[in-house]
Amino acid sequence: MTSKLEVFVEHAFDPKLQVCPYRVGSQSSVVDDAEEFAALEDPARRLESTESGDEKAPTILEWYRLQSNTYGATTFRIVEELLELVEQYQSVAVELDLNRCGYTNLHIQIALDALLQARPECLTRLDLCRNRLLNVSLVRCLGNVLMELQSVVHLSLSFNMLDDECVAILGDALSNSGVRMLEAAHCQITDRGGSLLFSTLIYSDCVQMIDLSWNHLGTASGQAIGRFLSTQKTLKELILTGNHLYQELQCIVPLLLGSAGNETLEMLDLSWNGLRGEELGRVILKAIPQSKIKRLKLECNMLSSLEMSFIVKLMNKSETLEELWLGSNVLEDNVTFDLVRSFMRNPTLQLLSMGVFHFIPQTVAKLCRICKRKYPSKQIIYQGVLRANPARPVDVQEMLLERSRFLAQKPKKAK
């Protein structure tokens, strides 16, 4: 019995090679178990098929995976599911929610490029909150997405750092996009960046809500916001909580004067801005009645009895104001009484907030009960009611002085 294999070679004109050409002289090898070997493909024929368009174009999902592998980035299931849904149903409303995902600039840019390839008809919301820092190239890519896909109406970029160059690029894109709601809270936007943003948003004809709370907007931004409000005809809500708009003549006065005559703005939030001063009170009394503002928030500022006197006059004068938030300001007993009385007399006012930590005296509490019984729809927010005879406040400094005087006295002689 021999170990050599018998080889049967068929006709030479057969296009397929039935055996390995090296098998006869090699006794036995690892390729002995193969049954047939296909002829090598001609590279020229493959090139001709590529030029003629015989090969199918890759799907959006395949393109996304290919780009991720090319740049060494990880693919994410949430992006793949969205792209697959967009490819199957072009007209379905979809949202790209990458909030708290911690993606890098490269991951987000590849996902946005894939969206540009897919071009969904109804991508309505784009949420990029709480990710890594946004660089210039990524903001340019985001701007291209916003301008190409006019269906995006809600853009959220909160808790991402935006420098002045990024804000300028983003502002140009927003002014030519269909975004109606912009959220950019805690983005460390500087005063110059805020001025650039509002200067470009003047040309937007669809923005309705802007949230720039807890940034670093100051004097230049206040003046730009005033010019923006004087010409903008679509904005309904403007949230500026936690900025530096406390300069009276250079900042807050131009801002409020710009809102005078604006017939679309319904809510203005200026809480946590350190606002105070007589000029502030005068411009509030002058500008707010000329606008259509329904909700005015001035919580956690430095308003005292001087500014509150103008606010009481505003409550008696305004015909459109429905909600007034004044919590965490200096509210004395007589000021609180005047506020509640003016609140009762104004038929359009429905809510008065004196703060969830504010205690009112007995006289004001009695007036609040009358208001609630007479106008059940009205709401007054406060913490509680002070007792008739409250405990005497403890003055630690006076206690220490009294103890020091006692110790400084001469000791009495023993009898």
Secondary structure as GFF3:
##gff-version 3
##sequence-region A 1 415
A	DSSP	three_ten_helix	24	26	.	.	.	ID=ss1
A	DSSP	alpha_helix	43	52	.	.	.	ID=ss2
A	DSSP	alpha_helix	60	70	.	.	.	ID=ss3
A	DSSP	alpha_helix	77	88	.	.	.	ID=ss4
A	DSSP	beta_strand	94	97	.	.	.	ID=ss5
A	DSSP	alpha_helix	105	118	.	.	.	ID=ss6
A	DSSP	beta_strand	123	127	.	.	.	ID=ss7
A	DSSP	alpha_helix	136	148	.	.	.	ID=ss8
A	DSSP	beta_strand	154	156	.	.	.	ID=ss9
A	DSSP	alpha_helix	164	175	.	.	.	ID=ss10
A	DSSP	beta_strand	181	183	.	.	.	ID=ss11
A	DSSP	alpha_helix	191	201	.	.	.	ID=ss12
A	DSSP	beta_strand	209	211	.	.	.	ID=ss13
A	DSSP	alpha_helix	219	231	.	.	.	ID=ss14
A	DSSP	beta_strand	237	239	.	.	.	ID=ss15
A	DSSP	pi_helix	248	252	.	.	.	ID=ss16
A	DSSP	alpha_helix	253	259	.	.	.	ID=ss17
A	DSSP	beta_strand	267	269	.	.	.	ID=ss18
A	DSSP	alpha_helix	278	287	.	.	.	ID=ss19
A	DSSP	three_ten_helix	288	290	.	.	.	ID=ss20
A	DSSP	beta_strand	295	297	.	.	.	ID=ss21
A	DSSP	alpha_helix	305	317	.	.	.	ID=ss22
A	DSSP	beta_strand	323	325	.	.	.	ID=ss23
A	DSSP	alpha_helix	333	345	.	.	.	ID=ss24
A	DSSP	beta_strand	351	353	.	.	.	ID=ss25
A	DSSP	beta_strand	359	360	.	.	.	ID=ss26
A	DSSP	alpha_helix	362	374	.	.	.	ID=ss27
A	DSSP	beta_strand	379	381	.	.	.	ID=ss28
A	DSSP	beta_strand	384	385	.	.	.	ID=ss29
A	DSSP	alpha_helix	396	408	.	.	.	ID=ss30
###
